[in-house]
Amino acid sequence: MSAGSVGIVKTHYHHLSGGLPLESGQKLDEVTIAYETYGKLNKDKSNAILILHALSGDAHAAGWHEGDKRPGWWDIVIGPGKAFDTDKYFVICSNIIGGCKGSTGPSSINPSTGKPYGLNFPVITIGDMVNAQKRLIDFLGIEQLYAVAGGSMGGMQALQWCVAYPDSVRRGIIIATAAYSRPQHIAFNEVGRRAIMSDPNWNSGDYYGGEPPTKGLALARMVGHITYLSDESMQQKFGRRLKDKERYGYDFSTDFQVESYLQHQGDAFVKRFDANSYLYITKAIDYFDLKKNGSLDEAFRAVKARFLVISVTSDWLYPPYQSKEIVMALSSSGVDVSYAEINSIYGHDAFLLEGGQLNYLISNFLSPKLVKDVMASAVTIDENSSIEAAARAMLDSGVSHLPVVSNGGTISGIVTAWDISKAVALKYTCLDEIMTRNVVTIRKCDTLEAAAAKMELHDISALPVVDDAGHVIGILTSDGISKLIGQHK
């Protein structure tokens, strides 16, 4: 078990009293919610974070079940010292209604017939999923969540939470998603559904106790999985390499590694997922549309949470422009929102893989890192020193930036290794000839986000850290920030 793990965990089950009214006008009379928790709820119940899973996810987001070969699906960001730090936060993840991993769905027993629901299960929406989760959170005695977070369909649920229950959420972390399903999303989902319903074993959804529609579900998964990848990641992973052969077969057997990979993904999926759940969940995604009277701005008008919206540069299923649309609408509605892009070749799946970038972005949003957490001790030099003395100080201390201070200790300039090289080339002797006097500085209690923005704006790689009197108390470098990101990988 790796360091930073929450260890062995168990799934819990909560039965909603009184059933659950649905947006369709129907009602689920008996509803069970499967959920897991990590960390401890504090005395005033103010540290709870709800994690929301994507289409094929479940309540097992972190840690290990007995006998597991791999941890929960978002273990890279949940655990001690990670973004969702279980030493600080009480983290909750529940399986959505309509799913097949413990919460009530089409494979559950219909109390009125004693048999699995099948297609007698009512059509559900993202809103219904969130309403069921709200009942769970109420049961846990939590009046306000510190944050909701999710990627893909999980991001849709997080948005729905912030819109439907504005007083119940302080922060929203929205990753690789959209505020409404577009025609391309609906089209891919429909192909997957038709693949399932075309399987002879589907039997109009009444296949329980018999042979399930594994071929149709596998094909649906293969189509869906392609949308989670990117052209570059597939090129790097597979290229045009052949599978266990040296030449083309000139038939319709499997020639390429990528074909074999997709077949494996489909075959593995049918062992853990229910075909009818796939139908219901994709339909809920299709129905998702947060716009109010055609306007996202109006939909977000009552929102009170702060937001972090994250997209993935290579995601073509939910490309960055769709995240930016959310950001613009939130900003127009006066909501505090930050935006970031994960630089990755892994496409939509990057929100499950890029632990380093995710941990840095999310942890900084939940509990912002300050300059004082990362700054190094500063080696300074007096403004009356020679260039030779400056060069010697750099060599002895192994630094590339030297703040220049006056006799009173306040900053008066900065010299870089590049400046020293320039001085040697041009045969300068006076420090004043090479140092930059208009110095961009930072304070120790400023956020790293503010520091990084300053560095980018001024195209510099180091910031002297000064106190209120202008005395140099440290230095922050881009390498220091990069090292912080690397610690989360």
ABEGO torsion letter per residue (X at the ends): XBBGBAEBBBBBBBBBBGEBBBAAGBBBABBBBBBBBBEBBBAAGAABBBBBBBAABBABABEBBBGBABBBAAAAABEBGBABBAAABBBBBBBBBGBAAGBBBAABBBAAAGBBAEAABBBBBAAAAAAAAAAAAAAAGBABBABBBBBEAAAAAAAAAAAABAAABABBBBBGBBABBBAAAAAAAAAAAAAAAABAAAGGGBABGBBBBAAAAAAAAAAAAAAABBAAAAAAAAEABBBGBABBAGBABBABAAAAAAAAAAAAAAAABBAAAAAAAAAAAAABBABBGGBAAAAAAABABBBBBBBBAABAABBAAAAAAAAAAAAAAGBBBBBBBBBBAAEAAAAAABAAAAAAAAAAAABBBBAAAABBBBBBBBAABBAAAAAAAAAAAGBABBBBBBAAGBBAEBBBAAAAAAAAAAGBABAAAABBABBBBBBAABBAAAAAAAAAAAGBABBBBBBAAGBBAEBBBAAAAAAAAAAAX
